[in-house]
Amino acid sequence: MSKILKSILFHSSFLVCYMMTCCGQNNMAIPKEFKETPIPKKESKEWFKLNYSKNDFKVNIVNNKLVIEKNTEKTRECRLETKSGIFSGTDHGEWGGQLTFIPNDSQNTITIKKGNIKFIFLYKGKVYFIEGFAHMGINEGTIYEVNTKEHNLPYKKVVDFDDAAQAFTIYKDKLLIAAYKNFYIVKDFKKEIVFKNTFWQGLYPNSIAAFNNENVFIGIRSGIVKLDLTKKTLKFYKNAK
């Protein structure tokens, strides 16, 4: 192989690697209006400023890029459409909620469970829902599996938490859950607490965007949080506006 050809191949490979690294970093770039800020101690003066803010920010991945925008969604409902019908969940805080199902072949609504329903999702071909409640000293949550093969749609508990899920996503074969005070990874329905008693208690996590194990973002009140699940570190980026 000639020296010229070797040089071309080397520089081409270098350029590809550079572009992959550069593009990957740009995809996860945090907008300049969000400044990395020391993590405040819960109920400190700095923490209360965050808690009193009216700005909630949600994170999302659009075209493989991190998108951050103000969260204006106030709905306490979640839905899952399936081939056989629609699952619908409600969460009205201390006034409760419920999980229901409307079959495609009938207008009769089936009430599956009373409770504060946070999320309904499909996972490995089965239907699951997350129930949670945090209020006045109560903080609890549970993942249930629905048996869709039975007419009355019975359910069973698969994971129990001492915490109420507030944001949730599926990353590869794992469930990522930002709860009221902790952050969980659930794999094969075995839970792991990765971050415990976090500063975001009372800052209302609302969304999770997971690019990889080193770049997981959470939208909260006043800013966003970046998690590294490998090193088990977190950083807080406060909205500077």
N, C-alpha and C positions, 0 to 999 in steps of 0.2 A: 504493500500500500504506500502510495507517495506521501511525502511530507505535507504537500498542499491538501490532499484529501483528508489526511489525519487532522490537520488544523481545522478544516471545514467541519468535520464531524464533531470535534471537540467543542468548537464555539457554538455549533448548533445545539448540542446537548446542554451546554451551559445556558444558552438563551432559553431553551424549553424549561429547564429547572428554575431559572430566574422568573420566567413568566408565571409558572405554576405557583411559586412561593409568593410572588408579588400579588397575583390575582387572588390567591387564597386569603392573604392578609387584607386586601382591599374589600373582599366580600364580607369580612367580619369587622371592618373598620367602624369605630364608634364616632358618631358625629361630634364635631368640636364643641358644640354647646353642652356636651356632657363631660364634666371634669372629674378625674379620679380624685376621690375625697376620702380622708381617714374614716374608717368605719366608726360611727358613733355608738356610744354605750346606750343601751336601752333606757329610756326615760331620762336621758340627759337633756340639757338645754338644746343641743344640736339635734337630738332625736325628735324632740317635740316640735321643732320647726318643720321637720320632714312630715311628721304626723298631721300637722295642722294645714299643710299645703293642700290646695284643691286640684293639683295636677297629678294625675296617675299616668304612667307611661306603659305601653304594651310593646312587646317585641314580637317579631315575626320573621320568617325567612321567605323572601320573594325573589324568584329567579336566582336562587342560591346566594342571595345577599341579605345582610342584616338590615331590617327596617324597624325604626323606632317611631312611634307616633303616640299622640295623646289618646288615652283610653276614655272613650265617652260612653261605652256600653254599660248600661245599668240593669240589663235584664238578668233575671235569676232563673232562666229556663235553659234547658239543654235538650237536644233532639238527636235521634239516630234513625235514619231511614234504612230499612231493610227490604228485601224482596217480598216479605210477607206483611209488612206494615211499618208503623212509626212508633218508636219508643219516645216518650216525652217525660222529662223530669223537671220538677220545680223545687226552689229553695226560698222559703220566706222567713228565714232566720228563726226567731223564737216562736213564730206562728206555724212552723213546720213546712211540709211540702209532701210530694208524692211522686212515685214512678208509675206511669200508665203506658198502655199499649193499645193502639187502634189498628186492628187488622185491615188489610186491603179489601177483604171480601165481606166486611161488616162495619157498620157505624157504631157498634157497641164497644165502648171503652172498657178495657180490662184494667183494674187497679191492681198493680203488682205489690207495691210496698209503700207504706206511709213513712216519711222521713225527709231529711234535707238532702236532695239529690244534687250533687255537684257536677258529675260527668257521666256520660254513657258512651261506650266505645266498643268497637269490634277488635278482637285480638286473637290471632290464630284461629279464625273462623268461628269464634264464640262471642256472645254478647256479655259485657260486664258493665257494672255501674259503681260509682264511688259515692258513698254517703258520708257527710261530715257536718259537724256542728261545733262552733266555738263561741261561747257566750256565758258571762257571769260565772267564771270558774270551771265551766264545762268545756272540754277540748277533746274531741274524739273523732275517729273516722274509720271506715271499713270499705273494702272492695268485695263485691258480690259477683257471682257468676249466675246468669239466667239460663235455665234449662228451656230452650226454645222448642224442644221436641214434645213437651207436654202442653196440653191445651191451656191450662191455667197459669203457665209460665212460672213455676216455682223457682226459687233462688237459693243459693248457699253461700256462706261466708268463706272467702279464700285468704284474705289478709286483714288483720286487725291493727289499727294504729291507736296511739295515745295522742293523736293530733288530727286536726281537720285539714284536709286537702284544700288548697286554694288555687293552685295552678298545676297543670298536668300536660304531659306530652308522651308520645311513644318514640323512642330512639332505638332503632334496630330491634333487638329482642328484649329491650328493657323499658320499664315504665319509670318515668322521672316525675317526681311529685314534690312541689314546693308547698309545704303545709304551713300552718299558722306560725309555728316556731322552728320546725326542722325541715331538712331536705332529705328525701328518701330516693333510693334506687330499689326497684322491685324487679327481680329476675327469677323466673320459674316460680313466681309467687312466694319468694322469700325476700323479706325486706332488709335493707341495710340503711342505717342512719349515717349519711355522709357528713352533714353539718347539723350540729345540735344547738338548740337555744340561740338561734340567729338573731341579729339585730333587726330583721324585718318583721318581728312580732309587732303587729299594729300598723304595718306599712302596706299590707294587703297585696301580696303577689297576685298577678292576674294572668300571666302568660309565661311560657318557656320556649326558647328557640335554641335547639341543640345542633351545632355543626359537627362536633366531634367531642371526645371526652375532655379535651382541653379547652373547649370554647362553648360553654353553655350559658345562655343569657336569660335573665328573669326580669320582667317588667314589674315595678313596684311604684308606690307613691313617691314622688319627687325625683325619681331616677331609675337606673337599672343596676343590676348586679351581674358580674361575670364570675362564673364558677370554673375551676379546673378540677375535674373529678379524679384525675390521676394524681396530682400533687395535693389534692384536698385543700385548695386555697380559694379564697373569694375576694373580689374587689368591688368597691361601690363607686358608681359614677353618678354624681349629682347633676341635675339639670341646672345650668348656670343662669338661665333666664328668669 
